[in-house]
Structure formats: C-alpha cells, structure tokens
Amino acid sequence: MIKHNDLIIDSLDFARKEKSLSGSFPIKNLERVVRDLEVPQQRDGQDIMVTWSVRGHTDNVGKSFLTLSVSSVVLLVCQRCTQPFDFDLESTTVLELVSKPEDLGDDSIESIWEEVQNEKEQSFFSDKILSSTRLDLLELIEDEVILSLPYVPKHEDCSVEQDSGSDEASSDEKTSPFAVLKNLKLH
C-alpha cells in the first residue's frame, strides 16, 4: 500500500532517471472528486478504486516528461434519465515539465510550427506543468480524474421514456401545440 508521502516526487529527477510508480486506491482519497463532484465512493458496498501509473522520461533534446495513466469505473448519474450508470474512465496524458512559469504558455503559432518542423512530436502533443522538487502525484491524479469526467454525464444509449398521461398524446399523429387556437373566435 502506497502512503501519501510516497506520492511526493522530485519531478525532474523522476523523469531524468526514468522512474515509474503505479498503484491503486479508493476514490474516497480524491477529496475534490467526492466532495465537489459528488461522485459516490462505493458501489454495492465495495470501494470504487482508481488505478494509476506514472512514468518519467526524456526526449532526444533533453526535455523531461511524465506520462500519467488513470483508470476507474465511476458511478455517475445520467442527466437525461437521472439513473445511475458506470462510466469507464480511461485517460493517458503526457505532461512536459518546465522550470519557469513563462514556459507554460509558449503556444504561439510560431513555436508550434517550430516544434513541428523540428519533429518534436512528443512535446508538441503534451500539456505543460511546472516542475517541482515536491510534486504531489495524488493531486495530479485527482486533476486527471476531474478532467476526464464528462461535463454532462449521460448514457451512450439513453432511452428516456416519456409518460404522456393521455391517449391523445400517445397516438401516432403529432398534435400541434397551436391547434387549440383554431377554436378561438375572432370578432
């Protein structure tokens, strides 16, 4: 069992030494997910688990990266039919480690074109985060879970049955909502 202190890494050292860590823990450890997004902690009396892995690596020009993978089956509520459903959360993201805040937003068209020309595909397709000697992987995992959840959760094939309450509405013909106006008399 990995303790929270074991999830604090020196990100640049981790990437340069090509280290890796993996594990799983109950979703209840992700406080913002449970509290703010109201994601249930258990299904059928069992803890919902989050499985994760992180791998450090560098490219041929010395840029440092973390590849983070997160998976879980999260219980969400469909916004169409309000019924719970299992959402398969699978996410892998590549994070480029930068040392200065100014390097976070260098996504001008010129810098993108330069990276494409230099065939630095890995950094071209990665998000950037600030490197840290005390990077909290639990927070990083939680951020990834939050970003991977749908904004409006709904079933793939949600068959919402509408209760009409009258025989007239259940007929094959659709009645115009303005049909009642034809009965009004004009003076």
N, C-alpha and C positions, 0 to 999 in steps of 0.2 A: 504494500500500500504506500503510495507516494504522499508525503506530507506537503502542506502548502509551502513550507520553506524550501523544499526540494524543487519547487516550481519557479524559483527566482534564479535567473541565469545572467551571466555576463554575455550579452547577445553577440558582440563581435568575436569574443573568444570562442563561443559556442559554434559560430559559423566557420571561423578560420580552422578550427580543429575538427570540423565536420562531425560534430557530435549529434546524437539523436536521443530523444526521450519519447516514451509513449505510455499510455495508461488509460484508465477509465475511472470515473467517479460518478456518484449520484448527481442528478441535475440540481438537487437542492443546494449544492455547493455554489451554484451560479446565482447569487442573491438577486441581481438585477433581473435576470430572466424570470425567476419565480415571483418576485415582488412586483416589478413594474409591468411585466407582460402577462402576469397571472397564468403562467404555464403550470399545469399540475405536476406535482412531484412524484406521484405514484400512479401505477396502473394495476388494477386487480391486487392491491396490497403489496406490490413489489416496487422498489425504487426504479425510476426511469434513469437509465445510465447514459452517460456521454463518453464515447471513446475518442481518443485523440492521439495524434503523434506530431512531433515537430523535428525537423531535420535541418541542420545548418550546413551551408555550402558556399563556395565562392565561384565566380566565373573566371574566364581566362584573363580578364583585365583587373582582377583583384576586388571586385565589388562583392560584398557579403550579403547573403540571403538566408531567410528562414522559410521553409516550406511547412505550412501548418495544415493538417487534415483533421477534420472533426466529423463525427457521425453519431446519430442517435435516432430513435423513433419517438417523436414528441407528440403528445396528445394535445390537439388543438380543437377549437370549436368552429365549425363551418359557419360563415357569415350569411349564407343563403338559407340553410335549413336549421341552423342552430343545434345541429347534432355533433357530438364529438367524433373525431377521426384521427387516425395515425398519420403523421406527416414524417416521411423519410428524409431526415436531414443528412445530407452528404455534401461536404464542402472541402475543397483543397485550394489554398491560396498561397502565392509566392509573395513574400514581403522583402523588399530591398531595405537593408539597414543603411541609414545615412547618419552622419555625425553632426550636421548643422541643420537648424530649422529652415534655413534658406533653401536647402536642397530638397525639401519636401514638395515644394510647388513648382519645380522646374519642368513643367509640362507644356512649354510653349511649342508652337508648331516647328520652330527651328530645332529645338532639342530633340523632339520626337523624330524629325526627319534625319537628324544626325545619327541617332541611335539605329534607325532602320538602315541607313547607309553603311554603318559600321557592323551591322548584323549582330547587334547585342540584343537578341530576341528575348533573353531571359529578363533583362532589366526593362525592356520595352513593355512587357506584359505583366509587370509586377507593381504592387502598391508599395508605397514607401512609408517607413516608420523610423522614428529616431532610435538610434542605438542607445543602449543603456547598460551600465555595469550591474543594474538590478532590475532587469526586465521581468515583470510578473506574468508568467505564462498563463496562470489562471484567468487574469484579466483579458489577455489576448484571446484565449479560448472562448471566454464569455462574449467578447466583442464579435467573434466569428459566428457564434451561435445566433446572436441577436441579428446580425446582418444577413444570415441565411434563412431566417424565418420569413414567411410571406407577410406582406403588409396587410393583406386581406385574405385570411385563410379560408379556403373552400375546397370541397371535394373535387376530384377530377371530373366525375360524372355525378353531379348532384341532381337528383330528381326530386325537386320540390313539388309536393302535391298541394294544390290549392283547393281548399274547401269552399265550394261555391255557395252552398246553403240554399240554393233554389234550383228547381228543374229547368227553369228558363235559361239560366247561365250554363247548364250542362249540355244544352243542345249543340249540335254541330255548327249551327249558324252563329256568327258573332253579331250581337246587337250593338248598334251604335249608341254611345252614351248620350247622343243628342236626339235620339228617337223620341224621347218624352216631349221634346219641344214642338213636335208636329201636332200635338194635341192642344196646344195653346191657341186661343182665338185671337185674331188680330182685329181691332176695332178701327 
